[in-house]
Amino acid sequence: MKFAICIWDMDVSVGLLDSLLADGVEFVEPGFSFFDMRPTAKAVSELAELRSVGIAVRSAHAPFGSDVNISSLEAAVRTAAVDALSATVEKAVEADVGVLVVHPDHRVSPSLATGDELRWAMDGIAAIAEVSERLDGPILAVENMPPGHPLSGFSDVMKIAGEVDSPKVGVCLDTGHAFLRGESLGECYRAAGEKLANIHFHDNDGVWDKHIQPPYGATDWRDFVDVLTDSPPPFPISVEAPPFAGGTRRQMLYEVSALLSSRLVQVDARGRKAFCRCVECGGVVWTDDDTGAMHCRCSDGFC
């Protein structure tokens, strides 16, 4: 399996290229501000610079927030959000980005939710998808949201992808958001089927959306690992978390790869499985594919 690194404030002018290359990063996913804060020409130039050194940019996160909310209570905000996201589609076409991750809503007090959010989100996604179809643009990967959002269930984004009749509409499975809702990651993956266009891969403590590097949170990854082993995604999995405890991106890539390929060292603890962590560096311990030798973050992660 391949992995992309999510970089929220990506700016290739501050030594990012050298850092990514040193860490062996092959794919990146720019954050929501990338297209929102840059002229199109600058965004195209920066992505071209990344690609020139062999770092691919398949996906990017579209802008979001209370003022870019396609299911806002206010019709004027919904209209402005559709316009803003349609403009982002146009920028993505020029920058040759094939997938845009889109939020279907924004956090709102439950007392203010109307029950119309799903219909408004469908209308908004349909309008943006029409623009993408006309321009042969990116797939809109609609992301499942965490608790506190009107459209927080994975079933909601599947309804959007199912009801909006467009080849430009898919879903983004956010593992941290699904875990906070108590949803099975394996079942979500299976349910998505051919509509799965992106994965945001991160962990948390089961209470807050902390975006912790897997497997250092509370998520039980077993069913997710099983389904990915049987049917791996045909695209890089986007790690939407910083390296745990000050580690490097290279170490993070080794650790998440070991997790999803069942190479983390485990022990039996009263009938339960527990991952082993090194007492020196605090990192998980994994085994080498070929030799079975054990590794951790000590000695740059290659002890």
N, C-alpha and C positions, 0 to 999 in steps of 0.2 A: 504493500500500500504506500501511496505517496501522500505527503502532507504539505499544506500551504501554511505560512505564518501570517496571521492577521496583524497588521501594523496600522494603528489608528491614525497617528500623525506622521505619515510617511513623507519624508523629504530627502530625496537622494542627494541633496547638496551638502549634507552634513556628515559625510563619511559612511552613510548607510550601506552603499554598495560593498565596500571593503569588509564591513562587519558581516553582511549576509553571506558573502563568498567564503569568509573565514569559517563560518558556522555550517557551511554545506547546505544552505537553503536553496531549494530549486524553484519554489513557488511562493508568491506572496498574494495577500488579499488586502488592498488598501481600505482604510477606514472610511466612515461616512463623510468626513470633511474633505476627502481628496478631490472629488469633483465639485463639491459645493464651494470651496474656497479658492479654486484655481481657475484662471482662464483656460479654455479648452486647449489652446496651443501649448501651454506649459505642461498640462497633464499628459498630453500626447508625447511631448518631448521626454518627460521623466520616465514614462513607461517604456518608451523606446530605448532609453539608456539602460534600464533594467534588463530588457530583453537582449540588448547587445552583449551582455556578459553572461547570458544563458539563464537568467531568472525569469520564469514565465509569470504572466499575470492573467489568470483565467477569469477570476471573479473580483468583484468590488462591492462594498456596502453602499447602498444608496442613502442619501440624507434622510433623517427622521427627526422627530421631536414634536412638540405641541403645535408648531407652526407648519410642519410638513406631515400632516395627519389626514390621510384619505378617508378616515371614518370619524372625523371631528363632528361635534354637535353643531358646529357652525358651517353653514353651506359655503360661505365665502372662503373659509379655511380649507374645506375639502377641494374646492375649485382651484385654489392657489397651490395646494399640494399636488394635485394631478398635473398642473402646469410645470411645477418644479421638477417632478419626477420624470415627466416627458422630456424636459430639457436635459436631464441627466442621461436618459436613454440616448439622446442625440450625441452627447459627449462620449458615451461608452462606445457608440458606433465608430466615431472618429479615432478613439483610442484602441479599438479592436479588443474590447473586453466582452466576453461572451455570456457572463452571468452577473446580474445585479440582484443583491439581496435586498428585499423590500419589507418594511414593517407594515402590517395591515392596520395598525392602530397605535394609540399612545396611552400611557397610564392615565386612568381617570378614577375618581371616587365612585365606588359601586352605586352610591345614591344618585349619581348623575347619568349613569348608563341608561340608554333608552331601549335597547333591544334591536335598534336599527343598524347597529355598527356593522354587522355582517353584510347586510344589503349594501350599505354605503361602500364598504371595502371592496365588494364584488364590482360595483359600478366603477370605482376608481381604478382597480386593476384592469378591468376590461378596456377602459379608455387608454391607459398607458400601454397595454399590450397591443392595441390597435396601432399606436405610433411605432412600436417595435417591429410589428409585422410589416408595416409599410416601408420601414428603413432596413429590413432584414437585420434587426438589432439583437440585443441580448435577451436571454431568458430571464423573466422576473421570478426569482426564487422567493416566494412568500414565506416569511419566517414565523414559526410558532412562538408566542410570547409568554412571559412568566406570569405568575399570579399577580392580580392587581390591574391587569389589562382586560378589557371586554372580550377580546378574542385570544384568550390565553391557551386554549386547548389545541392539540395537534389536529383534532377533528375539524376545527374551524378552518385552518389553512388548507386541509384536504377538501373541504367543501368549496372553498374559493377556487382551488385548482381544478376541481371537478365541474363546477358550474360555469366557469368562464371558459368558453370554447375557443381556445387559442393554443397553438403550439409554443407560444412564447411565455406560457405560464407554467411554473412548477413550484416546488416547495423546498425550503431550507429547513432541515431538521436541526434544531438547536438542542443539544443534549442537556445543557444546564437548565434550560427553561422547562423541558419535559420532566426532568428529575424533580424540580421544585413542585410540579403538579402531581407527582406520584405516578407518572405514566411510564410504561415499559418501553425502554429505548429500542429493544428488539422488535416489539410489536409496531412501534411507530415506523421503523425502518421498513418492515415488511409491508405495512399499509401504504407507504408512499409509492412503492413500485417504480414504474417508469416516470412518475412525476418528480422523483427525487432529483434535484438539480444541484444541491449543495448541502454540506454538513458543517455546522459550527460545533466544534468539539471542545468542551470545557467542563469543569467540575465545580462543585460548591459544597457548603456544609449542610444542605437540605433546608436552610432557613432563608438565606439571602443569595442573590444572584452575584456571587463574588468573582466569577471567572477565574477559578483556580486551575492550574495545570493538572490534567489527569495524570496519575490516579491519586492525587493528594487530598481530595475531598472525601465526601461520604457516599458517592455513587457506587452502586453495585454494577460493575461493568460486564458481568458474565454473559447475560443474554445478548448484549450488544456485540461482544467479542464473538460469540457463537454465530450470529447471523452474518457478520462481516467476514468470518472465516469461510462460510458457505457461499456467500455472494458479495464479494468486495465491490465497493463503488468504482465506477469507471473514471473517476476524477479524484483529484487530491482532496483530502479531508482538511478543512481549515481549522487550525488550532487557534481558538479565540481566547488566549490566555497568555500572560507573560511566563517566562521560565520560573519554576517554583524556587523560592528561597534564594534568589540571586544567582541562579544557575545560568548557563549560556543557552543560546538557542540550539546549539549542536547537542548539548546534553538533553534538552527537552525533546528533540526529535528522536534521539535514541530511546528515551524512556517511553514516549507515547507509542513508538513503533513496537517496542517490546511488550507493552500492555496489550495492543490489539493483535499481536501475533502469539500471545500466550507464552511469552518468554520471561515474564517477571518471576523471580524466585518466591515460592510460597511455602509456608509451613502449616501443619495441622494444629489447630488450637481448640481442643475439646470438640472435635467434630466440625469445626469451621476453618475456612482457609484465611490466612493472613499473609499479606505481602511482607517481604523482608526489606528492612532499611538499614543502611550502613550506619554504625554508631559514630563513625568519624565524620562523614560528609552529610549525613542525614538523607541521602538519596535512596531511591529504591534500587534493588539489586536485580540485574537481569543476566541472562545467559546468552552466549554467542551461538549463532545459528549452526556453525560448522563444528566447533570444538567443544561446545558446552561449557567453556570457561565462564566464570562469573565476573561481572563488571559492575561498577558504580561510578559516582562522580569523582572519586579520588584520582589523583594523577591525571587531571583533565578528562575524567570519565573513561579512561582506557586502562584501568589497572588489571 
